[in-house]
Amino acid sequence: MTTSGKTGLVFDGRYLDHDTGLAFMSAPVPADSVWEPQPHVASPALVARVDRLLMRTGLKAELTDIPARKADVEEIAAVHTREYISRIRHLCDAGGGEAGEYAPASPETYDIALLSAGGALAAVDKVVAGEVRNAYALIRPPGHHAMPDKAMGFCIFNNVAVAAKYARSQLSLARVAIVDWDVHHGNGTQTAFYEDPDVLFVSLHQEEWYPGGFGSPEQTGADAGEGYTVNIPLPPGTGNAGYSSAFQRIVVPVVRAFRPDLILISAGQDASAVDPIGRMMVSTVGYRRMTQDVTGVADEVCGGRLVALHEGGYNEAYAPACSWAIIEELAGIHSGIEDPYAVWLEPLHAANKVGPAEAFIDAVVAVHRDRWALR
């Protein structure tokens, strides 16, 4: 089958209907609080600003539109318990509320969460069919924290896990690799595939950050899945150089050796230098480089089949720039439009070498050296 050279984009204006309300960053506002709240850190404005930036830069016109669809309950139930799915539906039917830890839901959230997961599936369908070369799913709510039976961390249904299960069961792909570069560990995704040797999960995340208890190098999988979970915790302040080293020494060789039929990215742009709930130093340059690394290995091992799914990223000014840079790299289109933050971010990166991150990378290499022939 001939594969189109185009990059696909999933976006639906209904994603903005998932209303996260007001908060103190991400915490619910007590009724008797004297402190003035603000829009929730995971507000609809974030993806809306990405969409508008894609239009203003002319990039959206160069992408193939992929209509979103709702995932059905059977597709969601490949990852989540039916009791949990029913609980979310009833909560939203009753007017919404807290679906779980840091997981606000509005009356529309159940339907929009199905549309978010379904947007991921629509992108996977088009890429696997060869109708587009790769795709970016600009979806919300995000998913990688969602556990089989509970919502958490702004996530309702685990979009990337649902997509990986779907690719294997419905599209007959033998192996799927997931690369998660969100600043927070994808605990829900790890849980979904911890005993599965056919789904590789590689996570780069800030050490000892949300959520607790997940993401250490020693968490490598269990039973038949032993070795197929690769956690790369990095210290606060890690920038482009540290992430690049982690990709070159761990991510790329592991994914290459695994030889997946499809690569999924949990694309969280909250490792950026100005994110309010991350403490990393990645710029658009770093996100471009990571995207190049993953597209390069996708070209080597799976005919370029790659789908990036939108996760976190909470600075309304800079997270959209990072998402735009990723999509430019997926599409192989370079507009020449400059990152307006580069004038003050790049001097910081010039001084920010791999530094303390190298010891963390060495520790991960030591854990996985034998299975994946790392150095």
C-alpha positions as CSV (number, residue, x, y, z in Angstrom):
1,M,0.0,0.0,0.0
2,T,1.3,3.4,-0.9
3,T,1.4,5.8,2.1
4,S,0.5,9.4,1.7
5,G,3.2,11.8,2.6
6,K,0.7,14.0,4.4
7,T,0.4,14.4,8.2
8,G,-3.1,14.1,9.6
9,L,-4.7,16.3,12.3
10,V,-7.5,15.4,14.6
11,F,-9.3,18.3,16.2
12,D,-13.0,18.9,17.0
13,G,-14.4,22.0,18.5
14,R,-16.5,19.9,20.9
15,Y,-13.3,19.2,22.8
16,L,-13.7,22.6,24.3
17,D,-17.0,21.5,25.9
18,H,-15.2,19.6,28.6
19,D,-15.4,22.3,31.3
20,T,-12.8,22.1,34.0
21,G,-14.1,25.2,35.8
22,L,-12.3,27.4,38.3
23,A,-9.5,26.2,40.6
24,F,-6.3,27.1,42.4
25,M,-4.1,25.8,39.5
26,S,-5.5,22.3,39.6
27,A,-7.1,22.0,43.1
28,P,-10.8,22.5,43.8
29,V,-11.8,25.8,45.3
30,P,-13.2,25.5,48.9
31,A,-16.5,27.2,49.3
32,D,-15.3,29.4,52.1
33,S,-11.9,30.3,50.6
34,V,-10.7,33.9,50.7
35,W,-8.5,33.3,47.7
36,E,-9.7,34.3,44.3
37,P,-9.6,31.3,41.9
38,Q,-8.6,31.3,38.2
39,P,-9.5,29.1,35.3
40,H,-8.4,25.6,35.8
41,V,-4.8,25.0,34.7
42,A,-6.2,22.4,32.2
43,S,-8.6,24.8,30.6
44,P,-10.2,24.5,27.2
45,A,-8.1,27.5,26.1
46,L,-5.0,25.4,25.7
47,V,-6.1,23.3,22.8
48,A,-8.0,26.2,21.3
49,R,-4.8,28.2,21.2
50,V,-2.9,25.4,19.5
51,D,-5.7,25.2,16.8
52,R,-5.6,28.9,16.2
53,L,-1.8,28.9,16.0
54,L,-1.9,26.2,13.4
55,M,-4.3,28.3,11.4
56,R,-2.4,31.6,11.7
57,T,0.9,30.0,10.7
58,G,-0.7,28.3,7.7
59,L,0.3,24.9,8.9
60,K,-3.2,23.6,9.4
61,A,-3.9,24.1,5.7
62,E,-1.1,21.7,4.9
63,L,-2.5,18.9,7.1
64,T,-5.1,16.3,6.3
65,D,-8.2,16.7,8.5
66,I,-9.1,13.5,10.3
67,P,-12.7,13.7,11.7
68,A,-13.0,12.6,15.3
69,R,-15.5,10.0,16.3
70,K,-16.7,8.7,19.7
71,A,-15.1,5.6,21.0
72,D,-17.8,3.0,21.9
73,V,-18.0,1.5,25.3
74,E,-16.5,-1.8,24.1
75,E,-13.4,0.0,23.0
76,I,-13.0,1.9,26.3
77,A,-13.7,-1.4,28.2
78,A,-10.5,-2.8,26.7
79,V,-8.7,-0.7,29.3
80,H,-11.3,0.4,31.9
81,T,-13.7,-1.5,34.0
82,R,-17.4,-1.3,33.0
83,E,-18.3,-0.2,36.5
84,Y,-15.9,2.8,36.2
85,I,-17.2,3.7,32.7
86,S,-20.8,3.6,34.1
87,R,-19.8,5.7,37.1
88,I,-18.4,8.5,34.9
89,R,-21.5,8.5,32.8
90,H,-23.8,8.8,35.8
91,L,-21.6,11.5,37.4
92,C,-21.9,13.6,34.2
93,D,-25.6,12.9,33.8
94,A,-26.0,14.2,37.4
95,G,-24.3,17.5,36.5
96,G,-20.6,16.6,37.0
97,G,-18.2,17.0,39.8
98,E,-14.9,15.5,40.9
99,A,-14.4,12.3,38.8
100,G,-11.3,11.5,40.8
101,E,-8.1,13.0,42.1
102,Y,-7.6,16.3,40.3
103,A,-10.1,15.2,37.6
104,P,-13.0,17.6,37.4
105,A,-15.9,16.6,35.2
106,S,-18.8,18.7,33.7
107,P,-22.1,17.4,32.3
108,E,-20.5,17.1,28.9
109,T,-17.3,15.3,30.0
110,Y,-18.4,11.7,29.5
111,D,-19.3,12.3,25.8
112,I,-16.2,14.4,25.2
113,A,-14.0,11.9,26.8
114,L,-15.4,9.3,24.4
115,L,-14.7,11.7,21.6
116,S,-11.1,12.2,22.8
117,A,-10.4,8.5,22.9
118,G,-12.2,8.1,19.6
119,G,-10.1,10.9,18.1
120,A,-7.0,8.8,18.9
121,L,-8.6,5.8,17.3
122,A,-9.5,7.8,14.2
123,A,-5.9,8.9,13.9
124,V,-4.6,5.3,14.3
125,D,-7.0,4.1,11.6
126,K,-5.8,6.6,9.0
127,V,-2.1,6.0,9.7
128,V,-2.4,2.2,9.7
129,A,-4.4,2.3,6.5
130,G,-1.7,4.4,4.9
131,E,-4.1,7.3,4.2
132,V,-1.7,9.6,6.0
133,R,2.0,9.1,6.9
134,N,1.6,10.1,10.6
135,A,-0.8,12.1,12.7
136,Y,-1.3,14.4,15.6
137,A,-4.5,14.1,17.7
138,L,-5.2,17.4,19.3
139,I,-7.6,16.0,21.8
140,R,-8.9,16.6,25.4
141,P,-9.4,15.5,28.1
142,P,-5.9,13.9,28.2
143,G,-5.5,10.3,29.3
144,H,-2.2,8.9,30.5
145,H,-3.0,9.1,34.2
146,A,-6.4,7.4,34.0
147,M,-6.3,4.0,35.7
148,P,-8.6,1.0,34.9
149,D,-11.0,2.0,37.6
150,K,-10.4,5.7,38.4
151,A,-9.8,9.1,37.0
152,M,-6.9,11.2,38.1
153,G,-4.6,14.0,36.9
154,F,-7.1,15.7,34.6
155,C,-7.6,12.3,32.8
156,I,-10.8,10.4,32.4
157,F,-10.2,7.6,29.8
158,N,-6.7,6.6,28.9
159,N,-6.6,7.6,25.2
160,V,-3.2,6.1,24.4
161,A,-3.9,2.8,26.1
162,V,-7.2,2.5,24.3
163,A,-5.4,3.3,21.1
164,A,-2.7,0.7,21.7
165,K,-5.3,-2.0,22.6
166,Y,-7.4,-1.1,19.5
167,A,-4.4,-1.3,17.2
168,R,-3.5,-4.8,18.4
169,S,-7.0,-6.3,18.7
170,Q,-8.8,-4.6,15.8
171,L,-6.0,-3.8,13.4
172,S,-4.0,-6.9,14.0
173,L,-0.7,-5.2,14.8
174,A,1.7,-7.4,16.6
175,R,3.6,-4.8,18.6
176,V,3.0,-1.2,19.6
177,A,5.5,1.1,21.3
178,I,4.4,4.1,23.4
179,V,6.8,7.0,24.1
180,D,5.5,9.3,26.8
181,W,7.4,12.6,27.2
182,D,4.8,14.3,29.4
183,V,6.6,15.8,32.5
184,H,4.4,13.6,34.7
185,H,4.7,9.8,34.7
186,G,2.0,8.0,32.7
187,N,1.0,5.7,35.6
188,G,-2.3,4.6,33.9
189,T,-0.5,3.6,30.8
190,Q,2.2,1.7,32.7
191,T,-0.5,-0.1,34.6
192,A,-2.4,-1.1,31.5
193,F,0.6,-2.8,29.9
194,Y,2.8,-3.8,32.9
195,E,2.5,-7.5,32.1
196,D,2.3,-7.2,28.3
197,P,5.4,-8.0,26.2
198,D,3.7,-6.8,23.0
199,V,3.4,-3.1,24.1
200,L,6.5,-1.3,25.0
201,F,6.1,1.7,27.4
202,V,8.9,4.2,27.6
203,S,8.4,7.2,29.9
204,L,10.6,10.3,30.3
205,H,9.4,12.3,33.3
206,Q,10.4,14.6,36.1
207,E,11.6,12.5,39.1
208,E,9.5,12.3,42.2
209,W,6.7,14.4,40.6
210,Y,3.1,13.6,40.1
211,P,1.8,10.9,40.7
212,G,3.7,9.4,43.6
213,G,4.7,5.8,43.6
214,F,5.3,5.4,39.9
215,G,8.1,5.9,37.4
216,S,11.2,4.6,39.1
217,P,13.8,2.8,36.9
218,E,13.2,-0.4,38.9
219,Q,9.6,-0.6,37.7
220,T,10.4,-2.6,34.6
221,G,7.2,-4.7,34.1
222,A,6.1,-8.0,35.5
223,D,5.8,-11.7,34.4
224,A,5.8,-11.8,30.5
225,G,6.1,-8.0,30.5
226,E,9.3,-7.9,32.4
227,G,11.7,-5.4,30.6
228,Y,9.0,-3.8,28.5
229,T,8.4,-0.9,30.8
230,V,11.3,1.6,30.6
231,N,11.1,4.5,33.1
232,I,13.5,7.4,32.7
233,P,13.1,9.8,35.6
234,L,15.1,13.0,35.1
235,P,16.0,15.7,37.6
236,P,14.3,19.1,37.7
237,G,16.0,21.6,35.4
238,T,16.8,19.0,32.7
239,G,16.7,20.8,29.3
240,N,17.2,20.0,25.7
241,A,20.6,18.4,26.1
242,G,19.5,16.0,28.9
243,Y,16.4,14.9,27.0
244,S,18.5,14.5,23.8
245,S,21.0,12.3,25.7
246,A,18.1,10.2,27.0
247,F,16.7,9.7,23.6
248,Q,20.0,8.8,22.0
249,R,21.2,6.4,24.7
250,I,17.8,4.8,25.7
251,V,14.7,5.7,23.8
252,V,15.9,5.3,20.2
253,P,17.9,2.0,20.7
254,V,15.1,0.4,22.8
255,V,12.3,1.3,20.3
256,R,14.5,0.2,17.4
257,A,15.3,-3.2,19.0
258,F,11.6,-3.7,19.9
259,R,10.6,-3.2,16.2
260,P,7.0,-2.1,16.7
261,D,4.4,-2.0,14.0
262,L,3.2,1.4,15.3
263,I,4.6,4.1,17.6
264,L,2.3,6.2,19.8
265,I,3.6,9.3,21.5
266,S,1.9,10.7,24.7
267,A,2.8,14.2,23.8
268,G,2.8,16.3,26.9
269,Q,4.3,19.8,26.4
270,D,4.5,20.4,30.2
271,A,8.3,19.7,30.3
272,S,8.7,23.2,28.7
273,A,10.8,25.8,30.4
274,V,7.8,27.9,31.4
275,D,5.2,25.4,32.4
276,P,3.4,26.2,35.7
277,I,3.3,22.5,36.9
278,G,6.6,21.2,35.6
279,R,10.2,22.1,36.5
280,M,12.0,21.2,33.3
281,M,13.7,23.3,30.7
282,V,12.7,22.0,27.3
283,S,12.2,24.5,24.5
284,T,10.7,24.2,21.0
285,V,14.1,23.2,19.8
286,G,14.1,20.2,22.3
287,Y,10.6,19.2,21.2
288,R,11.6,19.3,17.6
289,R,14.6,17.1,18.3
290,M,12.6,14.6,20.2
291,T,10.1,14.4,17.4
292,Q,12.9,14.0,14.8
293,D,14.3,11.1,16.9
294,V,10.9,9.3,17.1
295,T,10.0,9.9,13.4
296,G,13.5,8.7,12.5
297,V,13.1,5.4,14.2
298,A,9.5,5.0,13.0
299,D,10.9,5.4,9.4
300,E,13.4,2.6,10.2
301,V,11.1,0.0,11.8
302,C,7.5,0.6,10.9
303,G,7.2,2.5,7.7
304,G,6.9,5.8,9.5
305,R,3.6,4.8,11.2
306,L,3.4,7.2,14.1
307,V,0.6,8.9,16.0
308,A,1.1,11.7,18.6
309,L,-1.7,12.1,21.2
310,H,-2.0,15.4,23.0
311,E,-1.5,15.1,26.8
312,G,-0.4,18.0,29.1
313,G,1.1,21.4,28.6
314,Y,-0.2,24.3,30.7
315,N,1.4,27.5,29.8
316,E,-1.1,29.2,27.5
317,A,1.6,31.1,25.7
318,Y,4.3,28.6,25.2
319,A,2.7,25.1,25.2
320,P,1.0,25.9,21.9
321,A,4.4,26.9,20.4
322,C,5.8,23.5,21.5
323,S,2.8,21.6,20.0
324,W,3.2,23.6,16.8
325,A,6.9,22.8,16.6
326,I,6.1,19.1,17.0
327,I,3.5,19.1,14.3
328,E,5.9,21.0,11.9
329,E,8.4,18.2,12.4
330,L,5.8,15.5,11.9
331,A,4.8,17.2,8.6
332,G,8.4,17.9,7.5
333,I,7.3,21.6,7.0
334,H,9.5,24.4,8.3
335,S,7.8,27.7,8.0
336,G,10.7,29.7,9.3
337,I,8.5,31.4,11.8
338,E,10.6,32.0,14.9
339,D,9.8,30.9,18.5
340,P,9.2,34.3,20.2
341,Y,10.6,32.9,23.5
342,A,13.9,31.8,21.9
343,V,15.6,35.1,22.5
344,W,15.7,34.5,26.2
345,L,15.3,30.6,26.4
346,E,18.1,29.6,24.1
347,P,20.9,31.4,26.1
348,L,19.8,29.3,29.0
349,H,20.1,26.2,27.0
350,A,23.5,27.1,25.8
351,A,24.6,27.0,29.4
352,N,22.4,24.0,30.3
353,K,24.4,20.9,29.5
354,V,23.4,17.3,30.2
355,G,24.8,17.8,33.7
356,P,22.9,16.0,36.5
357,A,20.7,14.2,34.1
358,E,23.6,12.0,33.0
359,A,23.7,10.1,36.3
360,F,19.9,9.4,36.0
361,I,20.4,8.2,32.5
362,D,23.3,6.0,33.5
363,A,21.1,4.4,36.2
364,V,18.4,3.5,33.7
365,V,21.0,2.1,31.3
366,A,22.3,-0.1,34.1
367,V,18.9,-1.5,34.7
368,H,18.1,-2.3,31.0
369,R,21.6,-2.8,29.6
370,D,21.4,-6.6,29.1
371,R,17.9,-6.8,27.6
372,W,18.3,-3.9,25.2
373,A,22.1,-3.8,24.7
374,L,22.3,-0.3,26.0
375,R,25.6,1.6,26.6
